[in-house]
Amino acid sequence: MWLLMQHESVAHGFHQITVEVAALLDVFPFKEFHLSDDVKELVVLLQSYEAKALVDPIAESLRQEVLQMLDRIERGIVPEQSKLESLFEGLGLRDSTNCRDEIDRLEDEIQCPASANEKLTVQMVALVGLVRYGKCVLYGASSPKSSFGSPTSNGYYGTNNLSVTDLPIPSDFLCPIALELMNDPVIVATGQTYDLSSISLWINSGGNMCPKTGQVLAHKELIPNLALKNLMVLWCRENKLPFDTVESNHKYNGVTVSKAALEVMRMTASFLVNKLCVSPSIEKANRIVHELKILAKTTPKAEFL
């Protein structure tokens, strides 16, 4: 989707390169070289391409569909399921796995330092919301991971089916905001420790006080609590748990969030809550709660929930 949204500018970029190459060929002394007929034909073909940029009409039509849907969402219009299905089919998002992979790719682009185009970045955040909404509506909520039998990024293997929710977690390891095992503990000006994602969200949402003590923060610098993090790693190893059990957290710090992005996140939350109210089974309810937690942790304005 990232490439789709800027395919026109990419086409114009290639066209500009073609024009520059064609200009060089115009002054190239061909007569001084014994070129084959095939090479001469390629030169003529290249020069013929300099007339205009070639934009794929199918890709452009799909891009317009995406933009129109985001525009309607921004105005508070819930997408029709049939149109959502048609759009996702055109985008190749045919199941939950496709959607999760696309969300990962978009979030990688958002966090990439090379993505200096603020307008495009804002658009990417809205697209993440759209894909997540479509995934929930069309394919259902994601299943939470309940075991740790596979290797993690640090090479550690779980040898049982315990999850972090099955163990009594030391209170010092819990974030006072999220009330969950911290993944990246940091210290604020008052000396209290919070998970980086939670306190960053608090500060970026306008909070200027320490959530736990109520004291005004003298500064907003966040200092890594390495000592506590080392203790947490040891505790996780002793309990045969990987340390990085927390889902990917807030990823849009410093990124302007559009009205369309906030609205589609609100629609996703509303859809999931409604589903939760009528959920016929504990398994489905757990999946919905899991999806809501992911949404809360990756939403710049999580307070709208």
N, C-alpha and C positions, 0 to 999 in steps of 0.2 A: 504493500500500500504506500510505503514511503516513496518508492520510485514512481508509482502511478500518479501520486499527487504532484509530482514535479516533472512528469514525462515531457510536457511541452517545453519547459526550459532546457531539459536535456536535449531534446530534438533541435532546438535553436542553437545550443552549444555545439553540437555536431555539425550543424549547417554552417556555423561561423568558421569552424576548422576547415570544412570543405571549401568554402569561399577563399580562405587564405591559401590553401594548397593549390586551388585552381588559378589564383593570381600568380603564384610562383611558376606554375606550368606555362602560363601565357608568355613568360619571358625566358623560359628554358630553351636553350639552343639545341633543339631536336636534330637539326640538320648535321650537327657536328658528331652525332652519335648514330650508330647503326642499330636502330631499335627494330624489334620484330613487329609484325602486324598486330599481334596480340597485345603488346604493350601500348601501341598507338590507339587501339580500340579502348583499352582501359582508361587512357588519358581523356579521350573524347567522352567516355561515359562519366568520368569524374567531373568534367567540366559541365556536363549537362545537369548534374545534381545541384549546382550552385544557384539555380534559379529561385528555389524556395525551400523552406524547411518542411520535411515530411513528418506530419503528425498522424499517428495511428488513430483513425476515426473511432474504432471500437474502444480503445483505451480512453480517448477523450470523452466518449459517451458515458463510460463507466465512472470516470472521474466526476463528471457533472452529476451523475446519480448520487454519488457519495456526498458531494457538496450540498445538493438539494435536500438530502435527508438530514444532514447536520443543520441546515438552515431551518427546516421544519421543527427539529428537536429544540433548537434555540428558542423558537416561539412557543414551546411547550406542547407541541403536537406529537403524540406517541406514534411511532412508525407502525404501519399496518404489517401484520405478520407475513402476508403474501409478498409485499414489496421487500421486506427484510430478507426473506428466503431467496428471492430473485437476485438481490444485490449480493448476498453472501455466496450464492452459486457462481455469479460472475467473477467474484474475487477469489474463488477457489477455496473458500472457507466452508468446507463441507462437513466438518465434525468438530467436536470440542478440542481435539488435539491440534487441528489446523489453527483454531482460534488462539489457543494458548501460545503456539509457536509465533503467530503473528504479533501477539501482544509483546512477547519477549523481544522480537525484532524491532518493533516500534520503540520500546523503552530503551533499547540499546542505542537507537538513533537519538533519542531525547537526551541521553546522558553523554553522548559522544562530544568531546570538546570541539571537534571539527564542525559540528552543527551550529554555525554561528547565525543562521537565518532565524531570527526570533519569530517571525510570522509563521514560518514552516514548523518550527518547534511547537508553537501554540496549537497549530493544526494537528500535529502528531498526538498531543495530549488528548484532544477531542476524539481522534480516531481510536486511541486505546479504549476510551470510554464506550465508543460505538461498538467495537469488536467484543468487549466484555458484555455489553448489554445483549447483543445478538447471540452470543454464546449461551447466556443464561436463558434467554427466551426460546431459542431454537433447539438447543442441545442439553439444557439443564445445568444445574450447579456442579462444580467440580467435586470430586471425592477427596476428602482429607486423607493425609498419609497417617496411618495408625501404627506402623511398625518401622523398624530400622534394621532390617536384615540385609540391606545392600550397602556397598561401600559409599562413604561420603567423600567430599572434596579433600578432606585431610587424611584420607586413606584408612579411616577407622571403621571397623565393621561392628554392627550390633549383633549380639548373639541371642537376643530374645525379642519378644513382641511388646516390650514396654515402650510407651510413648511418654513425652514430657508431662502429659496430663495425668498419667498413672502414678506419679511420684509426688510426695510432699516437697515442694521446692522451698529452700531456705528463703525467708522473707527478704534478706539483703539482696537476693538475686532477682527479685521481682521489680519491674518498673512500677513506680507509684501511680503512673498515669494509665498504662495498659493493663497492669496487674498480671503480666506474663513474664516469663523468663526473658531477661534482657539479652540482646544479641550484640550490642555495641554500647556498653555503659560509658556515660560521660558525666562529668561534674559541672554543675552550674555555679554561678557566683555565690550562692548561699551555702555551697558545700554539699548539697544534696545530689544524689546520683540518679540519672534517668537513662532510659534507652535513647540512643541518638535519634531514631526516627520519631519517637513520640514527643520528645522535647523540642525537636526542630519544627514539627507540625504545630506545637503549642505556640512557639515564638513567632513563626511565620504567619500564624492566624491572628497575631496582635497581642498575645499574652506577654505582659511585662513583669509578672510576679512569679515567684516560685510556687508551683502548684501545691506542694506539700506544706510549706511553711507560711505562704501568703506574703512573704517579704518581697519587696520590689527588687528586681535584679539590677545590681549596680552596672553590670555589663552583660552582653549576650554571648560571650566567648564560651565555647564548650570544650572542656579538657578531658581527653580519654582517661578513664579510670582503669589503667592497666593492671594494677594490683588485684582489683576485684575481678577483672576479666580472667586473669590467670587462675584465680580460685574457682571461678565458674567452669573453666575448662577442665580442671582437676575433678570437680564434682561430677561433671558429665561423663568423664572417662570412668570414674568409679562406678557409675550407675549404667555403664554400657550405652550411653547416649551420645550422639554426635552433638557438637556444640551449636552448629548452625541449624537448629530445629525451627527457628522462627522464619516465617515466610518472608519473601522480599518486601521490604518496607517502603516508606515514602520515597519516591524517586524523582519528584518534581520540584525540589527545593530551588528557589530562585527563578522558576519558570512562570510566566504569566499564564493564568488559566482563563480560558474563554467562557462566555456564558453557555455556549453549546456544550462544552466539556462538563460544567457543573450540572447542567440540566440532564444530560444523559446519565451521569452518575446518580442523580436523584431518581430518575426513572428506573435505573437498575435496582437501587435500594428498595424502592416502592414495590417493584415486581417481586423481589425476593421475599420481602416481608409479607406480602399478600399470599405468596406460595407457602410460606412458613405457617400461616394461620390455618391453611386447609391441608397441610401435609398429612398424608395418611399413615406414614411410618416414621419410626425413629431414625432409620437410615437416611431417608430423604431429608428429614429435618436437620440432621447433622451436616449433610452436604450443603444445605442452604445456609446454615450458620457459618460453616467454613467459608463459603463464598462471601458472605457479609463481612467476615473478618478480613479477608483479602481486600475487599473493596475499601474498608475503613483504613487499612494500613497503607493503601496506595492512592488514597484520595487526598489532594491538597487541602480541601475544605471538608474534612471529615465531620465537622460539627453539624452539617446539614442532616446527618443521619438522626 
